[in-house]
């Protein structure tokens, strides 16, 4: 691997701090909602727990709590479709509403704010995670992404961006997409290095090679504009894959 500065540390989804839980809980929530929302086969859901047959919303909420050591169940109101959960680290009480979970949505509230996970279109590759306050974040993937890729983010010629995702917080706007091309890794590196340099970015390139594969990582920063672009390039079985992640701080 060639010499270069270490890639800047990428922070987690810190807006979740207002709920007092870690990022991993969101992943568990998404999995649970997919299970009871019909993303998996019905017979698979039945094999997970008998509770899913009687009250899938309640079962999913309990699944989330049991999957996180930071959460514990306090009380359940089945008529209202809510569960009260305590954060064992902060003592904060969180009210979870699972009324819409059968439709592929899950939400909970804390300090007057609501966090919603929507995987109702997960079969089309779309997952939405949103918070109701301006300090939260919105994560959109798949077909739901409507924003254009910023003109300061290079797109390799002859390729079509796919697997797009965007995330907006009160501090930054972030995006990600993948590309494929038949061109060699060296050609892709040269393109991005030239384009990023012309746009005012300072870029560092690290490369690697093996018996059956090769690739590179380009870390670039535009300090004046508070922007960054990370390009991960890999070639295997005659095809080159490019993953581009970009961030613009507000």
C-alpha positions as CSV (number, residue, x, y, z in Angstrom):
1,X,0.0,0.0,0.0
2,X,1.3,3.4,-0.9
3,X,2.1,6.0,1.8
4,X,-0.5,8.6,2.6
5,X,-2.3,10.3,5.4
6,X,-4.8,8.3,7.4
7,X,-8.4,8.7,6.3
8,X,-10.3,11.1,8.6
9,X,-12.3,9.5,11.3
10,X,-16.0,9.2,10.3
11,X,-18.4,9.8,13.1
12,X,-21.4,7.7,13.7
13,X,-25.0,8.8,13.6
14,X,-24.6,11.2,16.5
15,X,-28.1,12.7,16.3
16,X,-29.3,9.5,18.0
17,X,-27.8,10.9,21.2
18,X,-31.0,12.8,22.0
19,X,-32.7,9.5,22.3
20,X,-29.9,8.1,24.5
21,X,-29.3,5.0,22.5
22,X,-26.5,3.7,20.2
23,X,-26.6,3.4,16.4
24,X,-26.8,-0.3,16.6
25,X,-30.4,-0.1,18.0
26,X,-31.5,1.5,14.7
27,X,-30.3,-1.5,12.8
28,X,-32.1,-3.8,15.2
29,X,-35.3,-1.7,14.7
30,X,-35.0,-2.0,11.0
31,X,-34.6,-5.7,11.2
32,X,-37.5,-6.1,13.5
33,X,-39.8,-3.9,11.4
34,X,-38.8,-5.9,8.2
35,X,-39.7,-9.1,10.0
36,X,-43.2,-8.1,11.1
37,X,-43.9,-5.9,8.1
38,X,-43.7,-8.7,5.7
39,X,-40.2,-8.2,4.3
40,X,-39.5,-11.8,5.2
41,X,-41.7,-14.8,4.6
42,X,-44.6,-15.2,7.0
43,X,-43.4,-18.7,8.1
44,X,-40.0,-17.2,9.0
45,X,-41.7,-14.7,11.3
46,X,-43.6,-17.5,13.0
47,X,-40.4,-19.3,13.7
48,X,-38.9,-16.3,15.5
49,X,-41.3,-16.3,18.4
50,X,-44.8,-17.3,19.2
51,X,-45.5,-13.7,20.4
52,X,-45.4,-12.5,16.8
53,X,-48.6,-14.4,16.0
54,X,-50.5,-12.7,18.8
55,X,-49.1,-9.2,18.7
56,X,-46.3,-8.6,16.2
57,X,-45.9,-5.0,17.2
58,X,-45.3,-5.8,20.9
59,X,-43.1,-8.7,20.0
60,X,-40.9,-6.5,17.8
61,X,-40.6,-3.9,20.5
62,X,-39.5,-6.5,23.0
63,X,-37.1,-7.9,20.4
64,X,-35.5,-4.4,20.2
65,X,-35.2,-4.1,24.0
66,X,-33.6,-7.5,24.4
67,X,-31.1,-6.8,21.6
68,X,-29.7,-3.8,23.4
69,X,-28.1,-4.0,26.9
70,X,-28.8,-0.3,27.3
71,X,-32.6,-0.7,27.3
72,X,-35.1,-2.3,29.6
73,X,-38.8,-2.7,29.4
74,X,-40.8,-0.8,32.0
75,X,-44.4,-1.1,31.1
76,X,-46.7,-2.1,28.2
77,X,-50.1,-0.7,27.3
78,X,-51.4,-3.1,24.7
79,X,-54.7,-1.2,24.2
80,X,-52.8,2.0,23.4
81,X,-50.1,0.1,21.4
82,X,-47.2,1.6,23.4
83,X,-44.3,0.4,25.5
84,X,-42.3,2.4,28.0
85,X,-38.6,1.7,27.9
86,X,-35.8,2.9,30.2
87,X,-32.3,3.7,29.1
88,X,-30.2,2.0,31.8
89,X,-27.3,4.4,31.3
90,X,-29.2,7.7,31.5
91,X,-32.4,6.7,33.3
92,X,-34.4,8.4,30.5
93,X,-37.8,6.9,29.8
94,X,-38.7,6.4,26.1
95,X,-42.2,5.8,24.8
96,X,-42.4,3.5,21.9
97,X,-45.4,3.3,19.6
98,X,-45.8,0.2,17.5
99,X,-49.3,0.8,16.1
100,X,-48.1,1.0,12.5
101,X,-45.5,-1.7,12.7
102,X,-47.5,-4.2,10.6
103,X,-47.3,-1.7,7.8
104,X,-43.5,-1.6,8.0
105,X,-43.2,1.5,10.2
106,X,-41.8,1.9,13.7
107,X,-41.6,5.1,15.8
108,X,-40.7,6.1,19.3
109,X,-40.7,9.4,21.2
110,X,-38.3,11.0,23.7
111,X,-38.2,14.5,25.1
112,X,-41.1,15.5,22.8
113,X,-39.4,14.3,19.7
114,X,-40.3,11.4,17.4
115,X,-38.0,9.0,15.5
116,X,-39.5,7.0,12.7
117,X,-38.2,4.0,10.8
118,X,-40.0,3.2,7.6
119,X,-39.2,0.0,5.7
120,X,-42.6,-0.3,3.9
121,X,-40.8,0.0,0.6
122,X,-37.8,-2.1,1.6
123,X,-38.4,-4.6,-1.2
124,X,-37.7,-1.7,-3.6
125,X,-34.5,-0.9,-1.7
126,X,-35.9,2.1,0.2
127,X,-35.4,2.7,3.9
128,X,-36.3,5.9,5.6
129,X,-35.1,7.0,9.1
130,X,-36.3,10.4,10.2
131,X,-36.6,12.5,13.4
132,X,-39.2,15.2,13.9
133,X,-36.8,18.0,15.2
134,X,-34.4,20.0,13.1
135,X,-31.5,18.6,15.1
136,X,-32.2,15.0,14.0
137,X,-31.4,13.4,10.7
138,X,-33.1,12.0,7.7
139,X,-31.6,8.9,6.0
140,X,-33.0,7.9,2.6
141,X,-31.9,5.1,0.3
142,X,-32.9,3.4,-2.9
143,X,-35.6,4.8,-5.2
144,X,-36.7,7.4,-2.7
145,X,-33.5,9.4,-3.2
146,X,-34.6,12.4,-5.4
147,X,-31.7,14.8,-4.8
148,X,-29.2,15.4,-7.6
149,X,-25.6,14.4,-6.9
150,X,-23.8,17.7,-6.2
151,X,-21.8,19.1,-9.2
152,X,-18.7,19.1,-7.1
153,X,-18.8,15.3,-6.8
154,X,-17.2,13.6,-9.8
155,X,-19.1,10.8,-11.5
156,X,-16.9,8.5,-13.6
157,X,-17.6,8.9,-17.4
158,X,-19.8,6.2,-18.9
159,X,-21.1,4.9,-15.6
160,X,-24.5,5.3,-13.9
161,X,-24.7,6.0,-10.2
162,X,-26.6,3.2,-8.3
163,X,-27.3,2.1,-4.7
164,X,-27.7,5.8,-3.7
165,X,-28.2,7.0,-0.2
166,X,-28.4,10.4,1.4
167,X,-28.4,11.6,5.0
168,X,-29.0,15.1,6.3
169,X,-28.3,16.3,9.8
170,X,-28.2,19.8,11.3
171,X,-24.5,19.8,10.7
172,X,-24.0,18.2,7.3
173,X,-25.4,16.7,4.1
174,X,-24.0,13.3,3.2
175,X,-24.4,11.0,0.2
176,X,-23.1,7.8,-1.2
177,X,-23.4,5.9,-4.5
178,X,-21.7,3.1,-6.4
179,X,-20.4,2.9,-10.0
180,X,-19.1,0.1,-12.2
181,X,-16.8,0.3,-15.3
182,X,-14.6,-1.9,-17.4
183,X,-11.7,0.6,-17.1
184,X,-8.6,-0.2,-15.2
185,X,-8.1,1.0,-11.6
186,X,-5.3,3.3,-12.7
187,X,-7.6,5.1,-15.1
188,X,-10.2,5.6,-12.4
189,X,-7.6,6.9,-10.0
190,X,-6.3,9.3,-12.6
191,X,-9.8,10.6,-13.3
192,X,-10.7,11.3,-9.7
193,X,-7.3,12.7,-8.8
194,X,-7.5,15.2,-11.7
195,X,-11.1,16.1,-11.2
196,X,-10.8,16.6,-7.4
197,X,-7.6,18.6,-7.7
198,X,-9.3,20.9,-10.3
199,X,-12.2,21.4,-7.9
200,X,-9.8,22.6,-5.1
201,X,-9.6,19.3,-3.1
202,X,-6.4,18.0,-1.5
203,X,-6.4,14.3,-2.2
204,X,-4.4,11.4,-0.8
205,X,-4.3,8.1,-2.7
206,X,-3.6,4.7,-1.2
207,X,-3.4,1.6,-3.4
208,X,-3.2,-2.1,-2.9
209,X,-2.8,-5.2,-5.2
210,X,-3.1,-8.9,-4.8
211,X,-3.0,-12.0,-7.0
212,X,-6.6,-11.7,-8.1
213,X,-7.6,-8.1,-7.2
214,X,-6.4,-4.6,-6.9
215,X,-7.8,-1.3,-5.7
216,X,-7.4,2.1,-4.1
217,X,-8.8,4.6,-1.7
218,X,-8.8,8.3,-2.4
219,X,-9.4,10.7,0.6
220,X,-10.0,14.3,-0.4
221,X,-10.8,17.4,1.5
222,X,-11.8,20.9,0.5
223,X,-11.1,22.9,3.7
224,X,-12.4,26.2,2.4
225,X,-15.8,24.8,1.4
226,X,-16.0,22.2,4.3
227,X,-16.4,19.4,1.8
228,X,-14.9,15.9,1.6
229,X,-15.1,13.1,-1.0
230,X,-13.9,9.5,-0.3
231,X,-13.6,7.2,-3.3
232,X,-13.0,3.4,-2.8
233,X,-12.0,1.6,-6.0
234,X,-11.8,-2.2,-6.4
235,X,-11.3,-4.5,-9.4
236,X,-12.1,-8.1,-9.5
237,X,-13.1,-10.6,-12.2
238,X,-12.6,-8.0,-14.9
239,X,-14.8,-5.3,-13.5
240,X,-14.0,-2.2,-11.5
241,X,-16.4,-1.0,-8.8
242,X,-16.3,2.5,-7.5
243,X,-17.9,3.6,-4.2
244,X,-18.2,7.4,-3.6
245,X,-19.1,9.0,-0.3
246,X,-19.4,12.8,0.0
247,X,-20.0,15.2,2.8
248,X,-20.7,18.9,2.9
249,X,-20.8,20.6,6.3
250,X,-23.3,23.3,6.8
